């Protein structure tokens, strides 16, 4: 096994009174990378400052010329191609990688958990009743390929096929943009509908929405789309606004800075992979659909999702749809694999999880806001559906969201 990139016969140290000179080879052209930079900045605010070298560039661009003559102490980089990897390795400095490509085998890597992202996208679409799934991506980056593979796996686990459309870098080239849009429109037109599609990142999601509009395909009724990165500007400019998975870029950048700081202090950091779970799905109109063939079940589902936390019961639901309890339950189980009561409870528990993770509300207030008359019943139902107690879920969520120490 090769030694870690930061290890030498004599550990490299930086004088306590000197500011470390650190190069950030992270693009500034997209929200994901800017989130990483914000995480690095947060670490520096809480610890000792660095002298930062950062040049404006885009994803996968060539190494800046200044790096070859730069006399610094450490590097944090998104190493997404062989030329960048070669240049960084040639400097033989303490380095932390931020790319799924793992082109620096002997450097620690902090990366978004692409398997968790794919599972979250699949669950978002499956919970909306989609039983046909697709993936739209690019082949040039390891993270995009990993998201495709894990999304396909999630589809297989649900007993479903996954239709895939992947292209190379030509999708980002103006010369080939129109051809790619035509290919994408033909692909999505030929898919069985309704279909829920994960795009590997928000830019690809916007391209898919443009292709649907060109082909006259209704979004989200016929095609629902969810992207990744939650680039708010891109998502809101899409037509309709694009649902997206929010990665925890702040924590990712923060951890990378913490690891590099340890190296600069002379500690050996093993070349391990640190995976950071995504935060949540930010639902917008591109996936605001219920893909249910049974119109009565579709109406009932929408009623449940709008009123589950208001304390509604199955009896309230029966007043809203023209079916007997026995018939409604049979059709729910046939369509969703669960009863109306189980769906009401599932929606309430999802709301409880959100409040536990994102607020400091006491359990009594959370129970009331989620449709539970008693905290005791909330605790029993939560443990039965999730396998953990509410207090454990809140503690786990805080551990994940807290900066690494």
TIRO-936861 format. One record per residue: z, y, x of N, C-alpha, C in turn. Coordinates in steps of 0.2 Angstrom, whole numbers, plus 5000, padded with zeros to 4 digits. Example, Ala and Ser with C-alpha at 12.3 -4.5 7.8 and 13.67 -1.06 7.14 Angstrom:
BEGIN
503949725066503949785062503949845066;503549895064503649955068503950005064;
//
This chain:
BEGIN
500049945004500050005000500050065004;499650115003499650175007500250215005;500450255010501050295009500950355005;501450385001501350434997501050495000;500650534997500250595000500750645003;501350645001501850695003502250665008;502150605011502650575016502350585023;502750595028502550605035503150575039;503050565045503550535049504150585049;504050645049504550695048504450735042;504950725037504850755031504650835031;504150855027503950925027504450965024;504651015026505151065023504851135023;505151175019504951245019505651285020;505551335024506151375025506451395019;507151395018507451415012507351485010;507251525015507151595014506451615013;505951565014505251585013505051555006;504551595003504251574997503651524999;503751464996503151414997502551444995;501951424998501351444997500951384993;500851394986500651334982499951354979;499451314980498851324976498851284970;498551314965498551284958497751274957;497551214957496851204956496751174949;496851224944496851204937496451254934;495951234930495451284927495851324922;495551384921495851434916495451444910;494951394909494451404904494551374898;495151334897495351304891496051304889;496251294883496951304881497351244884;497151184885497551134888497751154895;497251174899497451194906497851254906;497751304902498251364902498951344900;498951294895499651264894499951234900;499651204904499851174910500151234914;499751284915499951344919500551374916;500651374910501251404907501851364908;501751294909502351254910502551264918;502051274922502251284929502551354930;502351404926502651464926503351464923;503551424918504151414916504651384921;504451334925504851304930505051354935;504551394937504651444942505151504940;505151514933505551564931506351544931;506351474931507051444931507251424938;506851424942507051404949506751454954;506651434960506451484965505651494964;505451554966504751574965504351544970;503651544969503151524974502651584975;502351584980501751624981501151584978;500851604973500351564970499651584971;499251534973498451544974498151514968;497851554964497451524958496851564957;496251534957495651564955495351544949;494951594945494751574939494151524940;494151474936493651424936493651384930;493051344929493051294923493151224925;493151184920493351114921492751084926;493051044931492551004935492151044940;492251114940491851154945492051134952;491651164957491751144964492351174966;492651144972493251174975493151244977;493551294976493551364979493451364986;493051404989492951404996493551425000;494051464997494651485001495051425002;495051364999495451315000495351285007;494751285010494651255016495051285022;495051355021495451395026496151415024;496351395019496951415016497551385020;498051415022498651385025499251395021;499351335017499851335012500351275013;500751265008501251215008501151155003;500851174997500751114992500251134987;500051084983499451094979499651054972;499551084966499551054960498751064957;498451004956497751004954497550954949;497050974945496750934940496150904944;496250844947495750814951495250764947;494650794945494250764940493550744943;493450754949492850724952493050714960;492550674963492650644970492650704975;492250754974492250814978492950854979;493250864973493850894973494350844976;494350784975494850734978494750734985;494150734988494050734995494350794998;494250854995494450914998495250914998;495550894993496250894992496550844997;496250784997496550745002496450765009;495950805011495850825017496350875020;496650905015497250955017497850925019;497950855017498550815018499250855017;499250895011499750925009500150895003;500750905002501150884996500750904990;500550854986500050864980500350824974;500250854968500350824962499750834958;499450774955498850774951499050774944;498550804940498650814933498050784929;497750734932497150714929497250634928;496950614922496950544921496450504925;496050534929495650494933495950464939;496550484941496950454946496550444953;496150494955495750494961496150504967;496750524966497250524972497750474971;497550414974497950354972498650364975;498750404981499350404984499750474982;499650504977499950564974500250544967;500850574966501050574959500650604954;500650584948500150604943500550614937;500550674933500850694927500250704922;500250664917499650664912499850654905;499450684901499550674893499550594892;499950574887499850504886499350494881;498750464883498150464879498150404874;498550354876498650304871499050334865;499550374866499950404860499550444856;499050484860498650534856498150494852;497850444854497450404850497750374844;498350344845498750314839498950364834;499150424836499250484832498650504828;498050504831497450524827497350464822;497350404824497250354820497650354814;498350364815498850364809498650414805;498550474807498350534803497750514798;497250484801496650464796496850414792;497250364794497350304790497850324784;498350364786498750394780498450434775;497850454777497450494772496950444768;497050374769496650324766495950304769;495750334775495150314778495150244780;494650204778494650134780493950124784;493650184786493050184791493250234796;493250214802493450254808492850264813;492850324816492350334821492650374827;492350374833492550414838491950444841;492050514843491550554846491750584852;491450564858491750584864491150594870;491450604876491050614882491250564887;490750544891490850484896491150514903;491150574904491250604911491950604913;492450604909493150604911493550544909;493950524913494350464912494750474905;495050534904495450544898495050534892;494450554892494050544886493850474885;493750434890493650364889494250324887;494850344890495450314888495550324880;495450384878495550404871495150354867;494550354869494050304865494350234865;494550204870494750134871495350124866;495850174867496450164863496350184855;495850224854495750234847495450174844;494950144848494650074845495150024844;495650024849496249974848496649984842;496750044841497150064835496750044828;496150054828495650034823495749954822;495649924828495749844827496349824824;496949854827497549834824497649844816;497249894814497249904807496749864803;496349824807495849774804495249814803;495049864806494449904805494049904811;493349924810492949934815492950004817;492650024823492650094825491950104827;491650154824490950174826491050224832;490650224837490750264843490050304845;490150364847489650404849489850444855;489550424861489750454868489150484871;489250534874488650564878488950584885;488550604890488750624896488750704896;488750734902488950804903488350844900;487850814898487250854895487450884889;488050864886488250894879488550964881;488750974887488951044888488451084891;487851064892487251104895486851134889;486751204890486351234885485651204884;485351184890484651154889484651094885;485251054884485250994880485650994874;485951054873486351064867486051044860;485451074859485051064853484950984852;484650954857484550884857485150844855;485750864859486350824857486550834850;486450894847486650914840486250874836;485650864837485150824833485350744833;485550724839485750654840486450644836;486850694837487550684834487450684826;486950734823486850734816486550664814;486150634818485850574815486350524815;486850524820487350474821487850474815;488050534813488550544808488250534801;487550554801487250534794487250464793;487150424798487050354797487650314796;488250344797488850314796489050294789;489350244787489650234781490150284779;490150304773490650354771491050334765;491650364764491950414769492150384775;492250424780492450404787492850454790;493350434794493750484798493650474805;493450534809493250524815493750564820;493850534826494250574831493750594836;493850664838493450694843493850694849;493550684855494050674861494350734863;494050794861494450854862494150904857;494450964857494251014851493551034852;493251044858492551074858492051024855;492250954857491850904854491850904846;492550914844492650914837492250974833;492151034836491851084834491051064833;490851034839490151014839489950964833;490450924832490350874826490350904820;490750954819490750994812490151034812;489851064817489251094817488651044815;488650984818488150934816488250914809;488850904806488950894799488650944794;488751004796488451064792487751064793;487451044798486651044799486450984795;486750934794486550874791486750874783;487050934781487250934774487850884772;488250864777488750824775489450854774;489750834768490350874766490950854771;491250904773491950894777492450934773;493050894771493250834774493050774769;492750784763492650734758492250674761;491750684764491350624767491550614774;491650664778491850654785492450694786;493050664789493550704791493650704798;493850754801493750764809494450784811;494650754817495250774820495150784828;495250834831495150844838495850834842;495750854848496350854853496350924857;496950944858497151004862497451064858;497351064851497551114847497451184850;496851194852496651264855496551304848;497051344847497051374840496451424839;496251454844495651494843495051454841;494851404845494251364844494351324837;494951304835495051264829494951314823;495251374823495151424818494451444817;494051454822493451474822492951424819;493151364819492751304817492651314809;492151284806492051284799491951214796;492451184793493051214791493551214797;494151244797494551244803494751174805;494751164811494851094814495551074815;495751014812496350984813496350954820;496950954823496950944831497650914832;497650874838498350844840498550894846;499150914845499450964850499750924856;499550924862499850894868500450934870;500850904874501450944876501250964883;500851014884500551044890501151074894;501551104890502151144893502551094897;502751044894503150994898502750964904;502150944903501750914908501650964914;501551024913501551074919502251084922;502751084918503451094921503551034925;503450974923503650914927503250914933;502550934933502150934939502550984944;502751044942503051094946503651064949;504051024945504751004947504550944953;504050904952503950854957503750884963;503250934963503050964969503651004973;504051034969504651064972505051014976;505150954973505550904977505150884983;504550884983504150864989504250924994;504150984992504251044997504951045000;505451014997506151014999506250955004;505650915005505750865010505850795007;505950795000506050724997505350684996;505450624997504850574996504750564988;504250574985504050564978503550514978;503750454975503250404975502650414970;502050384972501450404968501450374961;501850384957501950354950501550394945;501450364940501050404934501650414929;501650484927502150504922501750524916;501850494910501450504904501950544899;501650594897501950644892501650634885;502150624880501950604874501650674870;501150664866500950724862501450754857;501450814855501950844850501850814843;501250834840501150814833500350834831;500150814825499550834823499650904819;499150954821499151014817498551004812;498750994806498250974800497951044798;497351044798496951094795496451064790;495951104788495551084782495051024784;494851014790494350964792494650894791;495250884790495550824788495950824782;495850874778496250884772495950844766;495950774766495650734761496050674760;495850644754496150574753495550534751;495450484756494850444755494950384752;495050384745495250334741494750324736;494450264735493950244731494150244723;494850224722495150224716495350294714;495050324709495150394707495850404705;496150354701496850364698497350364704;497250314709497650314715497650374719;497050404719496950464723497350524720;497250524713497650584710498450574711;498650504710499350494711499550504718;499150494723499350504730499450584732;498950614729498950694730499650714727;499750694721500350714717501050694722;501050634724501550614729501650664735;501050674738501150714744501250784743;501150814737501350884735502050884733;502350834730502950834727503550784729;503350744734503850694736504550724738;504550774741505150804743505450854738;505150854732505550884726505950834722;506050774724506450724721506050694715;505350684716505050654710505150574711;505050544705505150474705504550444702;504450374702503850344700503750354692;504350364689504250384682503950454681;504050504685503750564685502950554686;502850514691502150494693501750464687;502050424683501750394678501550444672;501950494672501750544667501150594669;500950584676500450614679499750574679;499750514678499150474678499150424672;498650414669498550374663498650294664;499150274668499150204669499850174668;499950114666500650084666500850074673;501550064673501850054680501549994683;501549934680501249874683500549884686;500149914682499449924684499449974690;499750024690499850074695500050044702;500550004701500849974707500349924710;500049884706499549834708498949874712;498749924709498149964712498349994719;499050024719499250054725499249994731;499549944729499649884734498949864736;498449864732497749844733497449894738;497549954737497250004740497550024747;498250034747498650054752499050004756;499249944752499649894755500349914754;500549964750501249984748501250004741;501850004738501950024731502050104731;501950134724502150204724502750224726;503350184725503950204727504050204735;503650154738503650154745503350214748;502750234745502450294747502850354746;503150364741503650424740504150424746;504450364747504950364752504650374759;504050354760503750364767503650434768;503350474763503250544763503850584765;504450564761505050594762505350584769;505250524772505450504779505050544784;504450554783504050594787504250664788;504450694782504650764782505350764785;505750714784506450714788506350714795;505850674798505750664805505550734808;505050774804504850834806505450884807;505850884802506450934802506950914807;507050844808507550824814507250854820;506550844821506250864828506250934829;506050974824505851044825506451094822;506951074819507551124817508151094819;508651134818509351124820509751114813;509451104808509751104801510251044801;510751044798511250984797510950934792;511150874793510850824789510950834782;511450864779511450874772510950924770;510750974773510251024772509550984772;509450944777508850904778508750854772;509250824770509250774764509050814758;509250874757509150914751508350934751;508150954757507450984758506950924758;507150864758506750804758506750764752;507150784747507150744741507650694740;508150694745508650644745509350674742;509650644737510250664733510850664738;510850614742511450604747511250584754;511650614759511450594766511550524767;511950494764512050414765511450374763;511150394758510450364756509950374761;509950444763509450464768509550424775;510150414777510250374783510050304782;510250274777510050204775509250194775;508950234771508250234771507850244777;508150294781507850314788507850254792;508450224793508550164797508050104795;508050094789507650044786506850054788;506650114788505950124789505750134796;506250164800506050184807506350144812;506950104810507250064815507750104819;507850164818508350204821508750254816;509350274818509650324814509450394815;509550434810509250504810509550544816;510150524818510450564824510150534830;509950474831509550444837508850474837;508550484831507850514831507950584834;508450624832508450694834508650694841;509050654844509250654851508650634855;508250584853507650564856507150624857;507050654851506550714851506750774855;507350784856507650834860507550814868;507650754869507550734876506850734878;506350724873505650734875505450804876;505750844872505550914872505850954877;506450934880506750974885506450964892;506451024896506151024902506450964906;506050934911506350884915506850914920;507350874922507850904927507850854933;
//
